[in-house]
Structures are given as C-alpha cells and as structure tokens.
C-alpha cells in the first residue's frame, strides 16, 4: 500500500528575533497545539497560493488589452446571440 505521508525536506531558517518571538507568542496565546513548523508550512503555502493567483490575474488582465483576443470574443458572442435570445424566451 502506498504511503500517504508527505515527503519533506529539512532546512534552516534565520528569522529576525521579533518575528520569531511573535510567532511563538501567537501560537501560545491561541493555545494552539500547532508547532512553529506547521505555522511556517501554512504561511508559506498561503503565500505561494497568493503568488499563483496574482500571476493568473496578471495573465487575465493582459487579455483585456489584447485586441485580437477582444475581436475573437466579440465574434463568438455574436455567433451565440440568436441562441441566447431563443433561450431567454423559453425561460
């Protein structure tokens, strides 16, 4: 049976003292059983997710300025105008 454990890698991180202290304090004040490692994994994962979203949003924003793409969208929308109008009457 395949293992469901995530593969991990050990690394060393140097943090400013105030960041480390605040992270420890936050975990303690929440009464969290989460470790500092779990906090780091969660924070880095959230950051990477946001970076991917920003990249995707940036690519979509570029589409708004692409005149060839805008022309294609207009042509496709026009092709569906009749069927959209028919559907509107049914509903």
DAGI-V572774 format. One record per backbone hydrogen bond with DSSP energy under -1.0 kcal/mol. NH is the residue of the N-H (numbers start at 1). CO is the residue of the C=O. Records with the same first field share a line. If there is no record, write none. Layout:
NH = CO / CO
This chain:
20 = 16
21 = 17
22 = 18
23 = 19
24 = 20
25 = 21
26 = 22
27 = 23
28 = 24
29 = 25
30 = 26
32 = 27
39 = 35
40 = 36
41 = 37
42 = 38
43 = 39
44 = 40
45 = 41
46 = 42
47 = 43
48 = 44
49 = 45
50 = 46
51 = 47
52 = 48
53 = 49
54 = 50
55 = 51
56 = 52
57 = 53
58 = 54
59 = 55
60 = 56
61 = 57
62 = 58
70 = 66
71 = 67
72 = 68
73 = 69
74 = 70
75 = 71
76 = 72
77 = 73
78 = 74
79 = 75
80 = 76
84 = 80
85 = 81
86 = 82
87 = 83
88 = 84
89 = 85
90 = 86
91 = 87
